[in-house]
Amino acid sequence: MKKYYIGLLLLYVLLYILPLGGRPMLTPDEFRYGEIPREMLETGNWTVPKLIGVRYFEKPVMGYWLNALSIMAFGENAFAVRFSSALSTGLAALLLFFLILKFHRDPEEALLAAGLFLTFGMVFGVGTFAVLDAPTMFFVNGTLISFYWGCEQEKWNWRKIAALAAAGIFAGFAFLTKGFLAFAVPAITVIPYLIWTKRWKQIFTLPWIPLVFTVTVSLPWALMIHRQEPDFWNYFFWDEHIKRFMDSAGTHHPEPFYFFIPFLFLGAMPLLLFVPGALVAFKKSFGSLAQDKLIKFALCWLLFPFLFFSACSGKLPTYILPCFMPLAVLFSRGLIEYFRAGNTKIFDVTARMLIILLLGGMFVFAAVQIIADCGVFRGMYAPEEWWKWILTGCATALWVICLYKMYKAKAYRTKAVLLLAGPAAVMAVSFFVIPEHYLSGKAQGLFLEQFKERVKPGMTIIAHPNVMHAAAWKFRNKDILFYIHGGELEMGLKYEDAKKRLISRQELPGLIKKGPPGKIIFVMRGEFREDIPEGAEAVFEKYDHEIMFSNF
């Protein structure tokens, strides 16, 4: 089994660690989650989150702490900003491995579950991107796994107490990362599970140890933020939780109840295509699987959080990231049962169908791209990016080879390895083959990089909200002025010490004239030129100020 352990570790390093610096940072999320911890390090204030020097109360502080530590270790770069997401995903896979190893005592199933989890499309996408969803997923699922571990210890001994204490510590970290979600998801998973297994009385006895440790972990910062910013908890609780859950009119990202269904299926791609074999195994072994407590727990873990997030008014696809770990538990159990029963027919048919689809897709895409390169129309890639789509084609061809060998293989271990290796090849190159026209719209740092030498200390920077994150990160400046509105910083700009940083259309010409010649930098995206009052560009030129219109 040693070679399989090494293979899983290499899979993680190849997909989640090595490519982290291979893609420029994308706006707004990656610049935001880089800039807030950068300012923490600069100011020494690790209590109050501030974005571009303005109070930012949308999230607690743990995610910023993790990124600040990463920046301290690796410097101010894309790798550092993304590292906490990649590390969180790897640790989540490790927890999943030990969960199955402990309760099913099956190393092969544990390896398969961890591998499936790491190669789910959404898990990979979020785990290599600088957002707080990956650390949140790790801490929330760490809470659930630890609680289950303690719950299944029959006697009250040090193992049970330690597991429940670990659940509380994980819950505290989850709360410090994304707030009260840390309590909602474990509660709506554990309560149905205990009722299903006829242990409802434990609902009133088991949570006390986790609660003590949750409070111990989270209370110090909760008191410090209240002391420094008394408005934090009122805004964070009512606006970021109650209104987001209840108020579909005023919340961020209102979506219908069924919004997450396609994202659950698409997020589990491409391995979801092989689920029919797992379903056959569940059907044939329904009796024994129905008595499996871990399977019952995984079903509660998948279903009830999914329904909870679906009931929320505000929705983003990444909210259901915690649901992919129980999905991996169920998939791995089903596939292992299917393989060990000597069944491969459905699995092999799926592999053949996927080979045909991939080959057909490669042929059509290559033909369209070649025609586009002749100037007939705009393709996904520009002509000078020919190497990107050829590299994508090579990775896809490698996937086809893995599928063919998987179809021909007799040993189920070989089939399982090739099942993961194929999509991993495509994921490994995905960082490096993003079309330039997409990067030019999201990787604003590439445009701003050319102006870094011209931005000197003491200059005044005015930024439109669509580029403020990237400008603050690239120019290492937290004193930027905001043009027209503050975007996500509107709440923070209501404070007296921040109001003057918001510049209206009417105020812009006066600010230009008052500023010393050549000391004002104005940054905005080209399509927002109509936001500049008539004649302002001429005033900029007259006073020798710099105006940066990006063309993305």
C-alpha positions in Angstrom: 0.0 0.0 0.0 3.0 2.3 0.5 3.1 3.2 -3.2 -0.5 4.3 -3.2 0.1 6.6 -0.2 3.0 8.2 -2.1 0.8 8.4 -5.2 -1.9 10.3 -3.3 0.6 12.7 -1.8 2.1 13.3 -5.2 -1.4 13.9 -6.6 -2.0 16.6 -4.0 1.3 18.3 -4.5 0.9 18.2 -8.3 -2.6 19.7 -8.2 -2.6 21.9 -5.2 0.9 23.1 -4.4 3.1 23.3 -7.5 0.8 25.4 -9.7 -0.2 28.0 -7.0 2.0 30.7 -8.4 1.4 29.9 -12.1 -1.5 32.2 -12.6 -1.8 35.9 -11.9 -4.1 37.0 -9.1 -7.7 37.6 -10.1 -10.0 40.4 -9.0 -11.7 41.0 -6.7 -11.4 38.0 -4.3 -7.7 37.2 -4.5 -6.6 40.9 -4.2 -9.1 41.4 -1.3 -7.8 38.4 0.6 -4.3 39.4 0.0 -4.7 43.1 0.8 -6.5 42.7 4.2 -3.7 40.5 5.7 -1.0 42.7 4.1 -2.5 45.7 5.9 -2.6 43.7 9.1 1.1 43.1 8.8 1.8 46.7 7.9 -0.3 48.3 10.7 0.2 45.6 13.4 -3.5 45.5 14.1 -4.6 41.8 14.0 -8.0 42.5 15.5 -9.9 44.7 13.1 -10.1 43.6 9.5 -9.6 46.6 7.2 -9.6 46.7 3.4 -7.7 49.6 1.8 -7.7 51.2 5.3 -11.5 51.0 5.6 -13.4 48.9 8.2 -14.4 45.6 6.6 -16.9 43.7 8.7 -18.2 41.1 6.3 -16.1 38.3 7.8 -14.3 37.6 11.1 -10.6 37.4 11.3 -9.3 33.8 11.0 -9.0 33.6 7.2 -7.0 36.9 7.2 -4.7 35.5 10.0 -3.9 32.4 7.9 -3.1 34.5 4.8 -1.0 36.9 6.9 1.1 34.0 8.2 1.4 32.7 4.7 2.6 36.1 3.4 5.1 36.3 6.3 6.4 32.9 5.2 6.4 33.2 1.4 6.2 37.0 0.7 3.6 39.2 -1.0 2.7 37.0 -4.0 0.0 34.8 -5.5 1.4 31.6 -4.0 1.2 33.0 -0.5 -2.3 34.3 -0.9 -3.6 31.0 -2.2 -1.6 28.7 0.1 -4.1 28.6 3.0 -6.8 27.4 0.6 -4.6 24.6 -0.8 -3.4 23.6 2.7 -6.9 23.5 4.0 -8.0 21.3 1.2 -5.1 18.9 1.8 -5.8 18.7 5.5 -9.5 18.1 4.8 -8.5 15.1 2.5 -6.3 13.8 5.4 -9.2 14.0 7.8 -11.4 12.1 5.4 -8.7 9.4 5.0 -8.4 8.9 8.8 -12.2 8.9 9.2 -12.7 6.0 6.8 -9.6 4.2 8.0 -10.9 4.4 11.6 -14.5 3.4 11.1 -14.4 1.1 8.0 -10.8 -0.1 8.6 -10.2 -0.2 4.9 -7.1 1.5 3.6 -8.1 1.1 0.0 -11.5 2.8 0.5 -9.8 5.6 2.6 -7.3 6.3 -0.3 -10.1 6.3 -2.9 -12.2 8.7 -0.8 -9.4 11.1 -0.4 -8.4 10.9 -4.1 -12.0 11.4 -5.2 -12.3 14.4 -2.9 -9.2 16.0 -4.3 -10.2 15.5 -7.9 -13.8 16.9 -7.6 -13.9 19.9 -9.9 -15.3 22.4 -7.4 -13.0 21.2 -4.6 -10.0 21.7 -6.9 -11.2 25.1 -8.2 -11.8 26.5 -4.7 -8.8 24.8 -3.2 -6.4 26.6 -5.6 -8.1 30.0 -5.3 -7.8 32.7 -2.6 -11.2 32.6 -0.9 -12.3 31.8 2.6 -14.5 28.8 1.6 -11.7 26.2 1.6 -10.6 27.0 5.3 -14.2 27.2 6.3 -14.9 23.8 4.7 -11.9 22.3 6.5 -12.9 23.7 9.9 -16.6 22.9 9.6 -16.0 19.3 8.4 -13.3 19.0 11.1 -16.0 19.8 13.6 -18.3 17.2 12.2 -15.7 14.4 11.9 -14.4 15.0 15.4 -17.9 15.1 16.8 -18.8 11.8 15.0 -15.5 10.3 16.3 -16.5 11.2 19.9 -20.1 10.3 19.4 -19.2 6.7 18.4 -17.0 6.1 21.4 -19.3 4.1 23.7 -17.6 4.9 27.0 -16.8 8.2 28.5 -13.0 8.0 28.4 -10.2 10.4 27.4 -10.6 9.5 23.7 -14.3 10.6 23.7 -13.5 13.8 25.6 -10.5 14.6 23.3 -12.6 14.1 20.2 -15.4 16.3 21.5 -12.9 18.9 22.6 -11.4 18.8 19.0 -14.9 19.4 17.6 -15.1 22.5 19.8 -11.7 23.8 18.7 -12.6 23.2 15.0 -15.9 25.0 15.5 -14.2 27.9 17.1 -11.8 28.3 14.2 -14.8 27.9 11.8 -16.6 30.7 13.7 -13.6 32.9 13.5 -13.4 32.3 9.7 -17.0 32.7 8.6 -19.2 33.3 11.6 -22.3 31.5 12.8 -22.3 29.1 9.9 -19.8 27.2 12.1 -22.7 26.2 14.4 -25.5 25.9 11.9 -24.0 23.2 9.6 -22.9 20.8 12.5 -26.2 21.2 14.3 -28.4 20.4 11.3 -26.2 17.4 10.6 -25.7 15.9 14.0 -29.3 16.3 15.3 -31.0 14.3 12.5 -28.2 11.7 12.8 -28.7 11.2 16.5 -32.5 11.0 16.0 -32.1 8.5 13.1 -29.8 6.2 15.2 -32.3 6.5 18.2 -29.9 8.4 20.4 -31.8 11.6 20.6 -31.0 12.0 24.4 -27.4 12.6 23.4 -28.5 15.8 21.8 -28.6 17.3 25.3 -25.4 15.7 26.7 -22.8 15.6 23.9 -22.6 19.3 22.8 -21.4 20.7 26.2 -17.7 19.8 25.9 -17.5 21.2 22.3 -19.3 24.3 23.4 -16.8 25.0 26.2 -13.9 24.7 23.7 -15.6 26.7 21.0 -16.1 29.6 23.5 -12.5 29.3 24.7 -11.2 29.6 21.2 -13.4 32.4 19.9 -14.2 34.6 22.9 -10.9 36.5 23.2 -11.1 37.9 19.7 -14.9 38.4 20.0 -14.3 40.6 23.0 -11.4 42.5 21.4 -13.3 43.4 18.3 -16.2 44.5 20.4 -13.9 46.7 22.4 -12.2 48.3 19.4 -15.3 48.4 17.0 -18.6 48.2 18.9 -20.6 48.2 15.7 -19.0 45.0 14.4 -21.4 42.4 15.9 -24.5 44.3 15.1 -23.6 44.6 11.4 -22.1 41.1 11.2 -25.1 39.3 12.8 -28.0 41.2 11.3 -26.7 42.2 7.8 -24.4 39.3 7.1 -26.5 36.5 8.6 -30.1 37.3 9.3 -30.7 39.5 6.2 -28.7 37.2 4.0 -30.8 34.2 5.1 -34.2 35.8 5.2 -34.4 38.8 3.0 -34.3 37.9 -0.7 -34.8 41.5 -1.8 -32.0 43.1 0.2 -29.5 40.2 0.4 -26.4 39.6 -1.7 -26.7 37.2 -4.6 -30.5 36.2 -4.3 -31.1 32.9 -6.1 -34.0 30.4 -6.3 -34.2 27.3 -4.1 -32.9 24.9 -6.8 -29.8 27.0 -7.5 -27.3 24.6 -5.9 -28.5 21.4 -7.6 -26.6 21.9 -10.9 -23.5 23.1 -9.0 -23.5 19.9 -6.9 -23.5 17.8 -10.0 -21.1 19.9 -12.0 -18.8 20.3 -8.9 -18.5 16.6 -8.6 -17.4 16.3 -12.3 -15.8 14.5 -13.9 -15.9 11.7 -11.4 -19.7 11.9 -11.1 -19.8 10.2 -14.5 -18.8 6.9 -12.8 -21.5 7.1 -10.1 -23.8 4.5 -11.7 -21.4 1.8 -10.6 -21.6 3.1 -7.0 -25.4 3.2 -7.2 -25.5 -0.4 -8.3 -23.4 -1.4 -5.3 -25.7 0.5 -3.0 -28.7 -1.3 -4.5 -27.2 -4.8 -4.1 -25.8 -4.1 -0.6 -28.6 -2.0 0.7 -29.2 -4.1 3.8 -25.6 -3.9 5.1 -25.1 -0.3 4.0 -28.3 0.8 5.7 -26.8 -0.5 9.0 -23.5 1.4 8.5 -23.4 4.3 10.9 -20.8 6.2 8.9 -23.0 5.9 5.7 -26.0 7.2 7.8 -23.9 10.1 9.1 -22.6 10.9 5.5 -26.2 11.1 4.2 -27.2 13.5 7.0 -23.9 15.4 6.4 -24.8 15.8 2.7 -28.5 16.2 2.7 -29.4 18.6 5.5 -26.6 21.2 4.9 -27.5 21.2 1.2 -31.2 21.9 2.1 -30.1 24.6 4.6 -28.0 26.4 2.0 -30.8 26.0 -0.5 -33.2 27.7 1.9 -30.9 30.7 2.3 -31.9 33.8 0.2 -28.3 34.7 -0.7 -26.4 32.0 -2.6 -23.0 31.5 -4.1 -21.9 28.2 -5.6 -19.0 27.8 -3.1 -21.4 27.7 -0.2 -22.0 23.9 -0.7 -18.3 23.1 -0.6 -18.7 21.2 2.7 -21.1 18.8 1.0 -18.4 17.3 -1.2 -16.6 15.5 1.6 -19.7 13.3 2.5 -20.2 12.8 -1.2 -16.7 11.3 -1.4 -17.5 9.0 1.5 -20.6 7.7 -0.3 -18.9 7.4 -3.7 -15.8 5.6 -2.4 -17.9 3.1 -0.4 -20.1 2.4 -3.4 -17.3 2.0 -5.9 -15.3 -0.3 -3.6 -18.3 -2.5 -3.1 -18.9 -2.5 -6.8 -15.3 -3.4 -7.7 -15.0 -6.1 -5.1 -18.1 -7.8 -6.2 -16.4 -8.4 -9.5 -18.6 -5.9 -11.4 -17.0 -3.7 -14.1 -19.6 -3.6 -16.9 -21.2 -0.2 -16.1 -17.9 1.3 -15.2 -16.3 0.1 -18.5 -19.2 1.4 -20.6 -18.9 4.8 -18.9 -15.2 4.8 -19.7 -15.8 4.0 -23.4 -18.5 6.7 -23.7 -16.2 9.3 -22.1 -13.4 8.4 -24.5 -15.7 9.0 -27.4 -16.9 12.3 -25.9 -13.4 13.5 -25.2 -12.0 12.6 -28.6 -15.0 14.2 -30.4 -14.6 17.3 -28.2 -10.8 17.5 -28.9 -11.4 17.2 -32.7 -14.2 19.9 -32.8 -12.3 22.3 -30.6 -9.1 22.0 -32.6 -10.9 22.5 -35.9 -12.7 25.6 -34.6 -9.5 27.0 -33.1 -7.6 26.5 -36.3 -10.3 28.2 -38.4 -10.4 31.1 -35.8 -6.6 31.5 -36.1 -7.1 32.1 -39.8 -9.0 35.3 -38.9 -12.5 34.0 -39.7 -13.8 34.8 -36.1 -12.4 35.2 -32.6 -11.6 31.9 -31.0 -11.2 31.0 -27.3 -7.4 31.5 -27.8 -5.6 34.2 -29.7 -3.3 33.0 -32.5 -0.2 33.6 -30.4 -1.6 31.4 -27.7 -1.5 28.3 -29.8 0.7 26.5 -27.3 -2.1 26.8 -24.6 -4.7 24.9 -26.6 -2.2 22.3 -27.8 -1.1 21.7 -24.1 -4.8 21.3 -23.2 -5.2 18.8 -26.0 -2.1 16.9 -24.8 -3.5 16.7 -21.3 -6.9 15.6 -22.6 -5.2 12.9 -24.8 -3.4 11.7 -21.6 -6.8 11.4 -20.0 -8.1 9.4 -22.9 -5.2 7.1 -22.6 -5.9 6.6 -18.9 -9.5 5.8 -19.7 -8.5 3.3 -22.3 -6.1 1.6 -20.0 -8.7 1.7 -17.2 -11.2 0.0 -19.5 -8.7 -2.7 -20.4 -7.4 -3.3 -16.8 -8.6 -6.3 -14.8 -7.4 -5.3 -11.3 -9.7 -2.9 -9.6 -6.8 -1.1 -7.9 -5.4 -0.2 -11.3 -8.8 1.0 -12.4 -9.1 3.2 -9.4 -5.7 4.8 -9.9 -6.4 5.5 -13.6 -9.8 6.9 -12.7 -8.1 9.6 -10.7 -5.0 10.1 -12.9 -7.0 11.1 -16.0 -8.8 14.2 -14.8 -5.7 15.1 -12.7 -3.7 15.5 -15.9 -6.1 18.1 -17.2 -6.4 19.9 -13.8 -2.6 20.1 -13.5 -2.3 22.2 -16.7 -5.4 24.3 -16.1 -3.5 27.0 -14.3 -1.3 27.7 -17.3 -3.8 27.5 -20.2 -6.3 30.2 -19.2 -7.1 32.4 -22.3 -5.5 35.8 -22.3 -8.7 37.7 -23.0 -10.1 36.2 -19.8 -7.0 37.1 -17.8 -7.0 40.7 -19.2 -10.4 41.1 -17.7 -9.7 39.6 -14.3 -6.0 39.8 -13.7 -5.9 43.6 -13.3 -2.5 43.4 -11.7 -0.9 42.6 -15.1 -2.1 46.0 -16.4 -1.1 47.9 -13.2 2.3 46.3 -13.1 3.6 48.6 -15.9 2.8 51.7 -13.7 4.5 50.6 -10.5 7.7 52.5 -11.2 5.8 55.7 -11.8 3.8 55.6 -8.6 6.0 57.3 -6.0 5.4 57.8 -2.2 3.3 60.9 -1.5 1.2 60.6 -4.7 -2.6 60.6 -4.4 -4.2 57.5 -6.0 -7.9 57.7 -7.0 -9.4 54.4 -8.0 -12.8 53.3 -9.4 -14.3 50.5 -7.3 -13.7 48.0 -10.1 -9.9 48.3 -9.7 -9.5 49.4 -6.1 -8.5 46.0 -4.8 -5.8 45.4 -7.4 -4.5 49.0 -7.2 -4.1 48.8 -3.4 -2.2 45.4 -3.7 0.0 46.4 -6.6 0.9 49.9 -5.3 1.1 48.8 -1.7 -1.1 51.7 -0.7 -4.0 51.6 1.8 -4.8 55.3 1.5 -6.5 55.2 -1.9 -9.4 57.5 -2.6 -12.6 56.0 -4.0 -14.3 57.5 -7.0 -18.2 57.7 -7.1 -18.9 54.9 -4.6 -17.0 52.5 -2.4 -18.5 49.2 -3.7 -18.3 46.7 -0.9 -16.7 49.3 1.3 -19.8 51.5 1.5 -20.5 50.5 5.1 -17.0 51.3 6.2 -17.0 54.7 4.3 -19.9 55.9 6.5 -17.6 56.4 9.4 -16.4 59.9 10.0 -12.7 59.1 9.6 -13.4 57.5 6.2 -16.1 59.8 4.6 -13.5 62.1 3.0 -12.0 59.3 1.0 -15.1 59.1 -1.2 -14.8 61.4 -4.2 -17.9 62.4 -6.3 -18.0 63.4 -9.9 -18.5 67.0 -8.8 -15.5 66.9 -6.5 -13.1 65.4 -9.0 -12.2 68.5 -11.0 -11.5 70.5 -7.8 -9.4 67.8 -6.4 -7.3 67.7 -9.6 -6.7 71.4 -9.5 -5.7 71.5 -5.9 -3.3 68.6 -6.1 0.4 69.4 -6.8 1.2 68.9 -10.5 2.1 65.3 -11.5 1.1 63.9 -8.1 -2.3 62.4 -8.8 -2.9 58.9 -10.3 -6.4 58.0 -11.5 -7.1 54.3 -12.2 -10.2 52.8 -13.8 -11.4 50.4 -16.4 -11.8 51.7 -19.9 -15.5 50.9 -20.3 -16.3 53.2 -17.4 -15.0 56.3 -19.1 -18.5 57.8 -19.1 -18.2 58.1 -15.3 -15.6 60.9 -15.7 -17.2 64.3 -16.0 -16.8 66.2 -19.3 -13.5 68.0 -19.6 -11.8 66.2 -16.7 -9.3 64.4 -18.9 -8.1 67.8 -20.2 -7.7 69.0 -16.7 -5.6 65.9 -15.9 -3.4 66.6 -18.8 -3.0 70.3 -17.9 -1.8 69.6 -14.4 0.5 66.7 -15.6 -1.4 64.1 -13.7 -1.5 60.4 -14.7 -4.7 58.8 -15.8 -4.7 55.0 -16.3 -7.4 53.5 -18.5 -7.1 49.8 -18.6 -8.5 48.2 -21.7 -9.8 45.0 -20.0 
